Structures are given as C-alpha cells and as structure tokens.
Amino acid sequence: MRKSGVENNDCRAWVEIDLDALAHNVRELRLNLPPGCELMAVVKTDAYGHGAMAVARRLWEEDVRAFGVATVAEGVSLRKGGLKGSILVLGYASPGEANALSEYGLEALVVDGSHAKALDKTGKKLRVHIAIDTGMHRLGMEPKDFGEIESVFHCENLSVAGVASHLAASDSLDCDDVEFTGMQIKAFYGTVDALKAKGYDVGKLHIQASYGLCNYPGLQCDYARVGIMLYGVMSDNAKAKTTPNLRPVLSLRARVAQVRLIGAGESVSYGRLFKAERPTMLATVSIGYADGVPRQMSGNGGMCIVNGKKTPIIGRICMDMLMLDVTGAGQVKQGDVVTLIGKDDSEEIRCEDFAAASGTITNDILCRMGARLGKRGPHGEHIDR
C-alpha cells in the first residue's frame, strides 16, 4: 500500500506534486533539443494545475531561464514571487497593461500592426515578440502582410526580442497534417529570412510547442515552448504511446467520507443513473466537479483506486462528492485515501486514462482543477501555489 499523502488529514481532496519528476522531465526533454535551443517552460494556468510558483522555482533550479504565461497577471504573480529570467505573455496583452509589462519586465506577444501601434503609443519601453500566423489563424500576422510585420520594427518604444508562430497539427503524423505542418514551417522561416535580408534583428525564434519538439525535433529555434510534456503527460492515450521517458508530476487524491451497504435495486445519486444489481458496498468520496472531476465522467467507465484496487465510479458525479463501488476493494473505511490520478500499490490511473473517461484531453483536465484543492508534496509537505 502507498503511504505518501495519507498524513494529509486536513485535506478532503488534494493534488500531489512530485517536483523531482519535473526535474527529471526537464533533463529528458533537453535531450531532444537541437543545438543552441533552450526550453521555454510554459507555466500558464497555474502551471497546468501544478502550482505555478513552486514549479517555476524548481525549474529555475534546473537552469530554465525562459517562461511562458497566458496573461499579464500570471507574469506579474511570478515576478512578485521572486522569479527572474524572461517571462513571455503568450496571450493578448492589452495596451492598458503596458505599465505592468514595463514595471515587471515582462515580454509581450504582438498580434498585429494595430496592436503594436497601440502598445507603442503608451510610451512604455517594451520587449516584444512578433506573432506570425502561418496557418493556425488564432493570433498573429500572415506572411503575405509583410509590411505589417515589418512595421513593428519601426515602433519607437518596442524592442523586438523574438519572432514566433504556432504549429496547428504537429501532434499528428497523418500525411495531410504533416504536409500542412511543413507548409507552416516553410512560411515561418521564409518570413524570418526575408526579415533578416532587410537587416532586421529578429531575436529569439520559436515555433515548437510540446508536440513540435516531439515530432519535429530538428527545427533550428532558440526556444522550444514546452507545456503539457513538461508535466509528464500527453494530451491523450494515443499520443502517450510516443512519449519520451517522462514521469507524471501530478497525482489527484481525496478521502472516503462514508461507507455503506446498499441492497439490490437501490439507486445512487442524482437522476438514479446507477441501480445496484446486487448488494453493493458504496463509498462516498469527498471530491466532485467543483474540484475539476468532470461530471461527464458519470457512467462512462471512470475508475479510482482504493486499497490498491481499481473501483468504478457509479452514479452521477456531484459538485463536491462522487460515489464508488468498493465491493471488491477489501475493508474500506472513512478517511481512507482514494487515488483518481496516480499510483497506489501496483495500480495506476494516468491522467490520459482519466481524460479518456471524461471525453476530453489531459490539458483540459489539468487546467480545470479547482482552486480549493490543496497542493502537497509526495510526503505531505505543503507546496506553494
């Protein structure tokens, strides 16, 4: 039986963060980097639910010096926590946030010419990265609008620190997707070469995210923006088969709140979705969809581990609780630890399994974990958010 986490008697539900696994993943990912390329650790959305400050501090200890966030507020929070290095806001930074960008030394992604002009008019000296839209059509300027791209270099208060794009289908090796990715890569480097030919200093180049690094490791860039793989997870089970030697950083655990025996024919939870076909030992667990366990998992084969045995989730998942059939799990009692993601004895439920039972991807699962979940280390120690 696992012992770590059992000491957390003050927690009804918590995530367990293994920062040593994070460090291991950094070392493994660096083996795939081309010469001269550094990791840009993506720590947005509370480091995918892992605790941004604790994760960033450990990454700094592992000599990671570049970080990506989604919002200015996320970057400011890291700076206030003492994080040094470069922090790039990968989402839209409004001109109204220019003071914060300047004060906290954050770098911004410029999404188009009007955005660049608006940032420039604030009078704040800002370091920016130019977003090139090579086909994803989310943010950025298209290569055909070269004059608009070029105009950023002429903004008095903006210093171009990099040029970036994002690959839309680098996770797929289907022929059409490989062809599309090749088109994006060609468009990106063609634009960069044209800028260099006109004498512009393009700064740091970055086009790869996690799957770009995995499937196109030879691309010559200055940064690889690694998110989900940094945490030892792939988006789904199919992609997990191609994962390098990575270790999951996060486990999700909760406690048994009550155990009772129900008879054949009795129903469980809202809507009577589950009806017992035999006498069933029922355990109510103190975690629900308000904590990030998707309600869609109800009736879709979701499992938890209790006493080292996998047990099915039954009935509809509630806001703060869910129910398990623990008939075959030995003597289960109030206060026992339940593992939703992670290892318990010889059994394991990976985040990819959890996501599959929820009909979504791991990124969605990790980012939705509720703020009321405590964060602990493998031995029960508190983890800073």
Steps between C-alpha positions, in 0.01 A plus 500: 500500500615854426570712804575845357217747542319298767635746758293780342218470751408866453423449129169376363655499151837605366747481218838347572792658314828314443753772419776241460299354210483849352878529518535160335275612216707811441811286461324260261351776285836669465629185331263577209600864460705599196831675565457852635135451592370559852183396675237767548295347780131574457359557848166656407177414681680434828753285315221281361363458851835407653567825689676767293729642766627168633548366148680813379734500799598138441546567129732787588705258710523284185643799308184583308512872431202564270133468593172534316171614654157575354424832668676805636355423844665156496835659417465764771420231756820314413708815524348583838597150608861578414537327162774639278576422138287590199123466524303517176125564498379259231145636498371848419650776714284811474652851475338570837739246650812672363587642842507151650699363205758771551511501879541123531724449199259278308519435127187523285382324187405751228202360311462756218606842384226690682592321823863604454404863439273505806777360721747746351272797572504422872855634509622201699821331389394140435663183375273320256484185291331516160232236446494360145178327397621217278163326477353441845302826475490569872738792556755672283572663165506300178822484296323664205456811716875550517475877525288466814757266654780734402323796661558358848874559461432868446305554823705738711424342837494134398810284493457177305627217717371212290282366220257215562235282343293201607458164326135398476539127431850403614346233724385303193711296260218453248619590153273803460602637840870442435462686170317786674765520771769508234320792338490684832870440562590622150285813542657581838861466397431671168366803687794496741749480213331793326525707817867412543566588135376851572737530793257449788610330821225240552612399850398161634313266265240255629241291319502169687269412787496157667401297194717705270798403712388139504429460126723769345802508734746620235350846449760765569345731758617690804209387720277196515181599685427185695177474697312174552803274449691687769254350747549144375167481322381483140162624381350152466582131519581466130766769523628364830638202308755730340596676823872520580615367837290746701346470846159636603546784747144516635279257689143572610371360828203533733354333809220259566225690683261210567460129428164321490339186364210542258270225383424369153268736314600810696617805305788742553528878455308748285271370229536140622753437224636198683287218640667219691456152353633340821577603857767768454749657737485869424769758586435872476816695414556866589570639152275607215464710190566824691849358556547419132367144472284527187131420546518342154696214654177376661414162353792503255732251663689729736705326764677580827746299708425405861708256705713437191198386294322676215136568578234649269338840542124446516208740473520866404800694625384778732646846554698395808478119510502186293417138579694178447408133494761364743345155540821331385748739659533336841425687820449863404442748780433867557813709445670259261690657210350467154720549192335650192824567310826337599637181651381292793688179563532323162205680341517826308253736338676740266363841420450373146267225634311750712457731201382218274224407747399868499490533121768769491877555499744518787563873451133563577508275808812655651395861442154461649611370841335723757679758712368339818716193442802502729845448353738262676826326433534120497568498874217734600700824495320815388572625148484871423252591232 
